Amino acid sequence: MASSSTSPVPTTCSRKNLDELPQFKGTNTTTEFLTRHLFEHLAGAARAGKLGRDGRELKSIRVTVAESPLARAWYEAPLW
């Protein structure tokens, strides 16, 4: 879980009911949606070089979110 104010992962989603957040009004906030949302934040940070190294060294990012030990979703896409 991201908790640092300098983290590229949005902490505004942490431990919240996403359906109650204004930025997600009218959105079906499934686990699949959340993986894509987190990917977009990480991809932006990587492209800006905010992940601790040159973002061009990364070809893609994969985000996995587990709902339970048996249920999970992931999103993976190239950065460039």
Stockholm file with secondary structure:
# STOCKHOLM 1.0

chainA/1-80         MASSSTSPVPTTCSRKNLDELPQFKGTNTTTEFLTRHLFEHLAGAARAGKLGRDGRELKSIRVTVAESPLARAWYEAPLW
#=GR chainA/1-80 SS CCCCTTCSSCGGGTTSCGGGSGGGTTCCCCHHHHHHHHHHHHHHHHHTTTTSSCGGGCCEEEEEEESSSSCEEEEEEECC
#=GC SS_cons        CCCCTTCSSCGGGTTSCGGGSGGGTTCCCCHHHHHHHHHHHHHHHHHTTTTSSCGGGCCEEEEEEESSSSCEEEEEEECC
//
